[in-house]
Structures are given as C-alpha cells and as structure tokens.
Amino acid sequence: MHVKALRVLYKYNGIFVLAGSLLGPLYAIYVERLQKGILTVSASWAAFLVSTTIFSLVLTRVGDRVKEKEYLLLAGFLIRAVAWFSYIYIRNISQLIGLQILLGLGEAVGTPAFEVIFAEHLEKGKHIDDYADWKVVVNLVTAVGTILGGLIASRFGFTPLFLAMSLLALVAFFGVLFKPRRLL
C-alpha cells in the first residue's frame, strides 16, 4: 500500500509542482510589467514568505487536529489554483501583495500536509530512497516546467500561462480528491 500511495503522491504533487514551476523565474518579469523596480519584486515575494510563515504558525496550533490530512493538501491545491488564476486580473502592486498573501495561505496549508502524508507512507528502511526519488521528480518536473513556462509566456503571454498553472493545479486537486482515502 505504501508504494501505491507514494506513486499517487509523486504523480499528483508532481503535476502541482509542474504548475508552480511554469511561473518560476518569470515572476520577476511579470511584476516588472506591473511596476518597475527591483524592490517591488522583492517586496511582493517577501509578502508571500511572511504570510506563509504566519499561516504556518497558525497551522501548528490546529493542523494536527485535522484527521484527514488529504483535506489540507486539497485546500492548498485549490487555494493556489485560485490565486494563480487571479494573477490574470492583477492591475497594481497592492492587489499583487494581497494575492501573494493568499498564496502564502495555500503554501502553509498544502505543503506541510503533503510532507506529513508522504512521511506516513515511507517504506521502512528505504527513507532515503523515497526522499531521493521525490527529489528527482521535483527537480526534473521543475526544469521542464521552467522551460515550458518560458515557451508559453514568450509565445502567448502571461494569461495563458496562469490558466495553464490553474488547470494543472485543478488536475492535481481532482486527482487526489477522487482517489480512495484508504490509498492515501
């Protein structure tokens, strides 16, 4: 059962990582189009990191009370799918900061949930193998996503990029949602 669960996690979280990596280094270019300045890029990214930290601290108080961690994972996927879609409608830095805070919530809810579920399914005596396998998936998917994101944005613009990110996040969301709970 553990191997099947890890494969499901590799697959659907891999799809989610692909979604997030589409924007990757293009984030700075996107922000620069809203408002020129390196500080704007840094401040908006800092808003994401600070909000992730604050929401993570809140989650430490309530997260373990949630019996089915899959629901937290799903919430993280869904919040970030909505946020990535919302990038399409951002017109100023204040809106972007608000959106980065929402992304921080999605990160704080979804990432620890994934890590807990992943850890629960590690094979005894094969922890390094399982983590190394996941790292291989993440690195390869991120590399592919970064190139693919550059191709999409350069050829079609940011709107199709954000749509692709949101759709992939929804694929991950529904993929996990419709898996039997006993599998995860």
Backbone torsions as a table, in degrees:
resi	resn	phi	psi	omega
1	MET	NA	-36.8	-178.0
2	HIS	-62.3	-41.7	-178.6
3	VAL	-64.5	-41.8	177.9
4	LYS	-62.6	-43.4	180.0
5	ALA	-62.8	-43.1	179.0
6	LEU	-63.9	-38.8	177.5
7	ARG	-62.4	-41.1	177.3
8	VAL	-62.9	-44.8	178.9
9	LEU	-63.8	-43.3	177.5
10	TYR	-58.9	-44.9	-176.2
11	LYS	-65.5	-57.0	-172.0
12	TYR	-78.3	-35.7	175.2
13	ASN	-73.7	-28.4	173.7
14	GLY	-62.3	-42.3	176.1
15	ILE	-62.4	-40.8	179.2
16	PHE	-65.6	-42.3	177.8
17	VAL	-61.9	-39.6	176.4
18	LEU	-57.7	-45.1	179.9
19	ALA	-57.7	-50.4	-178.2
20	GLY	-65.8	-33.3	-177.3
21	SER	-76.2	-13.9	177.2
22	LEU	-60.2	-35.9	180.0
23	LEU	-83.0	-46.1	175.9
24	GLY	26.4	-118.9	-176.5
25	PRO	-70.9	-10.0	178.6
26	LEU	-75.1	-12.3	-179.7
27	TYR	-54.6	-44.1	-178.9
28	ALA	-61.7	-39.4	179.0
29	ILE	-66.6	-41.8	177.6
30	TYR	-58.9	-47.4	-178.5
31	VAL	-65.5	-40.6	179.2
32	GLU	-59.0	-31.4	178.1
33	ARG	-70.4	-27.6	177.3
34	LEU	-77.6	-45.3	-178.5
35	GLN	-157.4	126.6	-179.2
36	LYS	-65.0	144.5	173.2
37	GLY	129.5	132.1	178.9
38	ILE	-63.9	-38.0	-178.5
39	LEU	-61.7	-33.9	178.1
40	THR	-63.4	-43.6	177.9
41	VAL	-61.7	-47.2	-178.5
42	SER	-63.6	-43.5	-178.2
43	ALA	-65.6	-40.6	-179.6
44	SER	-69.0	-35.9	177.7
45	TRP	-71.0	-37.9	176.5
46	ALA	-61.6	-36.8	177.4
47	ALA	-59.5	-41.6	176.7
48	PHE	-61.3	-48.5	-175.9
49	LEU	-66.5	-42.7	179.3
50	VAL	-66.1	-43.7	179.9
51	SER	-65.9	-38.7	176.0
52	THR	-58.7	-42.9	179.7
53	THR	-63.5	-47.6	-178.7
54	ILE	-64.0	-46.2	179.2
55	PHE	-66.3	-32.2	176.6
56	SER	-65.1	-40.4	177.4
57	LEU	-63.1	-39.5	176.0
58	VAL	-64.4	-42.4	-178.8
59	LEU	-63.1	-31.9	178.8
60	THR	-61.8	-23.7	-178.8
61	ARG	-85.3	-25.6	-174.3
62	VAL	-124.5	-17.0	-171.9
63	GLY	-60.0	-39.2	-177.9
64	ASP	-74.8	-11.2	175.8
65	ARG	-76.9	-18.7	178.6
66	VAL	-77.9	116.7	-176.4
67	LYS	-67.4	-46.6	-177.1
68	GLU	-100.4	97.8	-177.7
69	LYS	-63.4	-19.0	177.8
70	GLU	-59.1	-31.2	179.6
71	TYR	-68.3	-35.0	175.0
72	LEU	-67.8	-42.4	176.9
73	LEU	-58.8	-46.5	179.1
74	LEU	-62.0	-42.1	178.6
75	ALA	-61.6	-41.4	178.0
76	GLY	-62.3	-42.9	177.0
77	PHE	-60.7	-47.8	-174.4
78	LEU	-68.2	-43.9	179.3
79	ILE	-59.6	-44.8	-178.1
80	ARG	-71.4	-32.9	175.2
81	ALA	-61.0	-45.3	178.3
82	VAL	-63.6	-43.5	-179.5
83	ALA	-64.4	-44.6	179.7
84	TRP	-62.4	-40.3	176.3
85	PHE	-62.4	-38.6	-177.5
86	SER	-66.4	-21.6	175.3
87	TYR	-52.8	-30.3	-178.7
88	ILE	-58.8	-31.9	-172.4
89	TYR	-100.8	2.0	-179.1
90	ILE	-72.8	130.2	-178.6
91	ARG	-122.4	-12.4	-179.8
92	ASN	-150.2	171.0	-174.7
93	ILE	-68.8	-34.3	178.0
94	SER	-60.9	-43.9	177.1
95	GLN	-63.4	-40.5	179.8
96	LEU	-63.0	-42.5	178.8
97	ILE	-61.0	-44.4	176.8
98	GLY	-59.6	-40.8	179.1
99	LEU	-67.8	-38.3	177.8
100	GLN	-64.0	-34.1	176.3
101	ILE	-66.4	-41.3	175.9
102	LEU	-62.3	-42.5	176.3
103	LEU	-60.8	-37.2	176.8
104	GLY	-61.4	-38.7	175.6
105	LEU	-62.2	-47.2	179.2
106	GLY	-59.5	-41.2	178.4
107	GLU	-65.2	-44.6	-177.6
108	ALA	-66.1	-32.0	-179.5
109	VAL	-83.9	-45.0	-171.1
110	GLY	-80.5	-41.9	-173.6
111	THR	-67.7	-48.2	176.7
112	PRO	-61.0	-35.6	179.0
113	ALA	-62.7	-45.2	176.7
114	PHE	-58.5	-46.2	-177.0
115	GLU	-63.9	-37.3	177.5
116	VAL	-67.0	-47.6	-180.0
117	ILE	-61.7	-43.6	178.7
118	PHE	-59.1	-48.7	-178.1
119	ALA	-62.4	-34.8	179.7
120	GLU	-65.5	-21.5	-175.7
121	HIS	-108.7	11.7	177.5
122	LEU	-65.8	140.7	178.1
123	GLU	-78.7	135.0	179.4
124	LYS	-58.4	128.9	178.7
125	GLY	80.0	3.2	-178.6
126	LYS	-130.8	28.7	-176.4
127	HIS	-62.5	-45.1	-179.8
128	ILE	-65.1	-40.5	176.8
129	ASP	-58.1	-47.6	-177.6
130	ASP	-65.1	-44.0	178.1
131	TYR	-67.2	-38.5	178.4
132	ALA	-65.8	-40.5	176.7
133	ASP	-59.5	-44.4	179.9
134	TRP	-64.0	-39.9	180.0
135	LYS	-64.7	-37.3	175.9
136	VAL	-61.8	-46.1	178.4
137	VAL	-59.3	-49.5	-177.5
138	VAL	-59.9	-47.7	-177.1
139	ASN	-64.3	-44.7	-179.6
140	LEU	-67.3	-44.2	-179.9
141	VAL	-64.7	-40.0	178.7
142	THR	-65.0	-41.4	178.1
143	ALA	-62.7	-46.3	179.0
144	VAL	-63.3	-44.9	-179.3
145	GLY	-62.2	-38.9	179.9
146	THR	-63.7	-44.2	178.2
147	ILE	-67.5	-46.8	-179.5
148	LEU	-60.9	-41.7	177.6
149	GLY	-61.4	-41.4	177.4
150	GLY	-63.3	-39.7	178.2
151	LEU	-65.3	-46.1	-179.1
152	ILE	-62.9	-49.3	-177.0
153	ALA	-66.2	-39.1	-178.6
154	SER	-71.7	-33.1	-177.5
155	ARG	-88.2	-38.8	-171.4
156	PHE	-120.1	-16.1	-179.5
157	GLY	102.0	-178.8	-175.2
158	PHE	-77.4	-32.0	-178.2
159	THR	-58.8	-50.4	176.3
160	PRO	-62.3	-31.2	177.8
161	LEU	-63.6	-47.5	-179.8
162	PHE	-66.9	-34.7	175.2
163	LEU	-64.0	-43.2	178.9
164	ALA	-62.8	-43.1	178.5
165	MET	-59.8	-46.8	-178.6
166	SER	-64.5	-43.0	-179.6
167	LEU	-64.7	-42.1	177.8
168	LEU	-64.4	-39.7	177.0
169	ALA	-63.0	-36.7	177.2
170	LEU	-70.1	-34.1	174.3
171	VAL	-60.6	-45.0	177.6
172	ALA	-62.9	-43.9	179.6
173	PHE	-58.1	-54.2	-177.3
174	PHE	-70.0	-31.1	176.6
175	GLY	-61.0	-44.0	178.6
176	VAL	-75.0	-40.7	-178.3
177	LEU	-56.9	-40.6	-175.4
178	PHE	-92.9	5.7	172.0
179	LYS	-82.2	142.2	177.1
180	PRO	-59.5	137.0	-178.7
181	ARG	-56.4	-33.5	-178.4
182	ARG	-65.5	-22.0	180.0
183	LEU	-75.1	-31.5	179.5
184	LEU	-103.6	NA	NA
